[in-house]
């Protein structure tokens, strides 16, 4: 029962983090969407510097610790690309109306 509760909490936190990343990425400020990826990368550096073992294990831990960073950055660039495309379309529409 305890394991199921922990899994549910982890899934809810993951969904919340993804929704927060999408929300921050759609903000006007470009920096807001980079907050979670920077925190995630800093956490992976913490894991890297605290890891003990051979270089393969350390690099493996660093790679897996950076998977959330990669996902958050993909969300960020996807949202920012859509915003950029929408702004370009808006500029073209304004030029057409002139």
Residue pairs with C-beta under 8 A, 6 or more apart in sequence:
17 36
17 72
18 71
18 75
20 36
21 33
21 36
21 37
21 72
21 75
21 76
22 75
22 79
24 32
24 33
24 35
24 36
25 32
25 33
25 75
25 76
25 78
25 79
25 80
26 33
26 79
26 83
27 33
30 80
33 76
33 79
33 80
34 76
36 72
37 69
37 72
37 73
37 76
40 66
40 68
40 69
40 72
41 66
41 69
43 65
44 62
44 65
44 66
44 69
47 61
47 62
47 65
48 58
48 61
48 62
48 65
51 57
51 58
51 61
51 62
